[in-house]
Amino acid sequence: MIVVFGANGMLGRELMALAGPAARGLTRAEIDLADPSSAPEKWLEGASAVINATAYTKVDAAETETAVNHRMNAEVPGELARACQAAGVRFLHFSTDYVFPGTATKPIPEDAECEPINAYGAAKRLGEEAVLGTGGHVMRTSWLFGAHGPCFPKTMLRLAKERGALRVVADQVGCPTAAADLASVALRYLQNPPPGPQMLHAVGPEAMDWCTFAGRCLSAFRAVSPGDLGEVPIDGIRTEEFPTPAMRPAYSVLATTRLDALGLTPMRPLEQSLRDFWRQTNSPS
């Protein structure tokens, strides 16, 4: 039995859908991990593996909401990892490309030095270290999008319909990743993981800037829903033209060397995952 913490989130719901009866999902209604007295160990009975799909992901708000950011991204992963270590259960935690400073010029390997440039990335790095210190497994990803919850493609579609034109940052480069694909990789990995601790990168197969990603999002939507959206001009802008409370790395393309060696990549082409995402998003269910 795989226990999934955060089963009602974007990634958690994809994990539960793919795992089916082989997984037991825990939501905030059952256990509020923001509460230091939540005692996650009581939920581990019968578990063969545990996946932590919880996180505090409000990157800009993390600059000021320091307590909840540190709790969910730094403390909780360590507490879950230690509980799993004590119970002899495999543990997989998800982290982010934002642990890197953005100064790289080629895909970043799993063992590259971390230097977070915002509070969110700093807390996530502490969480990574806590998990690895117990022999756990960490899977970094980037630019996640999915049908369940807010994400970049949904925002671009909303703004395109509201404004008829878009201005999107074009000097930050990363790899868009479908939550459904990440869930599939994670579950396949847990079938036969190498001995811990393990740091892995799992991202979509194409690197691009946000402006290009916006165009791909809208093109896929038009392919799935013909006539629902006309052509929308998209202008690329510099990061300084769109200031945010938290700094973002300019380049955070992750190399998937270790997963490649295990035969667990590549993920689906972006065009296919985006079209399936829009179909799922627009489904009455």
N, C-alpha and C positions, 0 to 999 in steps of 0.2 A: 504494500500500500504506500503510495506517495502522498505525503501531506503537503498541501499548498497553502502557505500563509499569504493573505492578500488575494483571495480567490475571486473577489468581485471587481478587481481592477482591470485595466486594459490587458495586461499580460496574463494575469491570473485567470481571467475568463477564457482566454485562448488555451491556456494549459489545461483547464478543466474540461473544455470541449474535446480536446484531443485525447486526454487520458481516460475520460469516461469513468466507468466504475472502478478503475484501478487507482483513482485518486480520491482523497477526502479534502474538501476545500474549507478553509477557515476564513471568515470575513471579520470585519471589525465588530459586528454584532456578537460574535462568539468570543473574540479575544481582542482587546484594544491594546496593541503593542506600545502605543504612546504612554501607557500607564506602566511605570517601572515595576509594579507588583503583579504584572499580568501572568507570570508563571507559565511560559510556553511549554515547559517540560511535561505538563500533564496531558498535552495533546499528542505526544509522541508514541503512545502505546500502539504496537502493531505496525509502526511505520518502517518501511525499508529504506526510504529516502525522504528528505524534506527539501522543499523549494521555497525560498523567500522571494515572493513577488511584491513585497511591500516596499515603499520608499516615500520620502517627501521630495516631490519633483518640481516644486515651484522655484525655479532657479533664481529669479529676481527677488522674490520674497524672502528667500533664504538669507539674503544679505542683512535683513533686519529681524526675521523670525528665527533667531539663532537657536533658541532652546529646542523647538520642535525639529528643526533641521538636524541638529546634533543628535537628538534622541533617536529619530527614525533612521538616519543614514550612517551614524557612527556607533551608537550604543546597541540598538536592536540587532543588527547583524551579528555582533559579537555574542550577545546573550543567546541567540538562536544557535549559533555555531557551538558554543560551549555546552548547551543542553543536548545537542545532537552527538557531540563527542562523548559525553557521559553515557548516553544511551547506546552508543555504537551504531549510529545511523548516519548514512551519507548526507551531506548538506551542500546545497547549491545556492549561491547568492548572486544577484545581478548588480553590476556596477556600470560605470559610464566612461565615455571618452573624455569627459570634463576633468578627469584627474590629470590630464596633460596640459601643458601651457600653450600649445598651438604653434610652436616654433619649428616643428618638423617640416620636411619637404618631401618625404616619401612615407609610405605606410608604416605605422608605428608598431614595432614588435611588442610581444607580451611582457618582456622583461625590461622595457625602456624605463628610464627614470621618470618618476612622477613629480609634477610641480604645479599643483592646482592654482588657478588664478581667480577663483571665486569661492565663496563660502560653501556652496553646494558641492563643488568638486573636492574641497578640503575634507568635508565630512564624509563623503563617499570613500575617499582614500583611507580614512581612519577605519571605516567599516571593512574595507578590503583587508587591511592589515590584521584586524581582529579575527576575521574568518580564516585567513591563511595561517594564522598562529595556532589554530586548533586542528590544522590538517584538512580544512574545508576547501571547497571549490568555488571560484569566482569567475563569472562570465561577464565580461564587459561588452556593452553594446552602444549604439548611437542612433540618434534621430528616429526614435521609435514612433510608429504610427499604428493605429488600430481602430476597429469599429466601435470599441467600448470606451468612451471617454474622449476628452478634448485632445486634439493633436493638430499638427501643422496642416495637413491636407484639408481638414474640415474648416480651419480658420481661413485658408486661402479661398476656398469655395464661397464661404460666407462673405468675405470682403469683396470678392469678384462680383458677386451678385449685388452687393450694396453699393459699390463704388464704380463698377464698370472698368476699372483699371487698377493695377497693383504696382507698388514700389517695394522691392524685396532685396535684402542684403545679398550681394554677389561676391564678397571677398571672404566668406567663411566656407570651408570645404569639409565635408564629412560624408558618411554613408547612410542614406535612408534605410531603415530596417523595419520590415513588417512584423508586428507582434505575433501574428500567426506563424511566421517562419521561425522566429526566435523560439517560440514555444516548442515547435517541432524539433529543432536542433537540441534544445535543453532535454527533452524527454528521451531522445535517441542517445544523447550523451550519457544519461543516467542509467541506461541499460547495461553499460559495461565501462564505467569510468576508470581511468588509471588511478593508482594510489595517490591520495592527496599529500600535501596541498597542491592545488592546480590553479594557475591563472590562464584564462582563455579569452580570446576575442571572438565575438560572434556578431557579424554585421552583414547588411545587404551587399550584393556583389558590385555595386556601382558607386563611385565617388563623384560628387558634384557639389556645387554651391547651392545656397538656399533659393536663389533666383531661378536656377535651372530646375530645381526640384519643384518649385511652384508651377512652372510651365508643364512639367511632366504630370503633376497632379491634375491640372485642369484638362489636359489632353486625354488622360485616362477617363476622367469623368464624362467628357463629351462622347467618348467611344461607348461608354456604358449607358448613358442617358442622352441619346441624340435629340437635339432641339431644346434641351433644357438650359444650355449656356452657349452664348455666342463667343466669338473671338474676344479675348481680353488682353489689352496691351500690358506688358509686364516690363517695367524699367528696373534695371539693376542699380543698386546704390551701394555706397561704402558704409562700413560699420559705423563710422563717426556721424553719418547722416541719420542713423537710427539709434540714438543712445539708449542704453538700458542700465539699470542699477548694477547688474552683474556683468563682468567681462566674459566674453566668449572666446574660446580658442579659434585662431584663424584657420588652422589645419588640424583635423583630428581623425584622419583616415586610419583605421585600425587594420593591421595585418592579421590574418586569420591562420597563421602558420601552424599552430598546434592543433586546431580543429581540422585543418586540411590533412595533417598527418594521420588523423583518426578516421578520415574518410567521411566527415560530417558536413562538409561544405561542397559546393556553393549553395546558397539559398536561391529561391526563384528569381528570375529577371524582374527588375523593378516594374516594368510595364504590366506583367502578369499579376504581381502582388497588389499593385495599385488598382487594377480593374476588379480583382476579387474583393479588395477592400471597399470599393464603391458599391459593388453589388451587395455586400454584407451590410454596409451602412444604410442602404436604401431599402433593405428587406423589411417587410411588415413585421417580422418576428423580432 
